[in-house]
Amino acid sequence: MADDTQIGMVVIIVAAIFLVSAMGLLEYRIIDEGISALIAFILVAYGVHLISKK
């Protein structure tokens, strides 16, 4: 089973994909730019929380 650090890293990678989508650098949009940036911000915060949790 994956520990919190591994899950946190995966969450941050997914957040990076949403952020790149929000900046318009992908050929397709996952969702609207504003919503995508908000989701990326929330996912990064959650990922950092998981990584820093002891």
N, C-alpha and C positions, 0 to 999 in steps of 0.2 A: 504494500500500500504506500502511496506517496505521502511524504510528510509535508508540513506547512510550507517549507522553503521551496519545494518543487512546485507545489500548487501556486504559490505566489509568483514564481517566475513565469509560469504559463499564463497566469492572469495578466501580468505586465506585457507579455508578448501579444496577447489578444488586444490589450489596450493600445499598443503601438499600431496595430492594424486599423483600429477604429480611428486613431489620430491621423494616420496617413490618409484614410478615407475622408476625414473631415477637412484636410488641407487640399483635397481634390487631386492628389497625385496618382490615384488608381484610375484605371480605365472605366470602372463602374463605381457607382455609389452604393454603399450598403444601405444607408438611410440618410436623412437630411444632415447637412454639415453641422448645424448647431447641436442636434441631438447626439450625433456621433462624437463630437468633442466633449459633451457632457458625460456620456457613457465612458469615454476614455479617461476622463478625470476621476470618475468614481472608481473605475477598475484599477487605476494606478494607486489610488489611496488604499484600496482594499488589498492589493498585492503587496504594497510596502508594509501594511499592517501584518499580513501573514508572514512576511520575511523577517520582520523585526520582533515578532512574538517569540518569547522564550519559554 
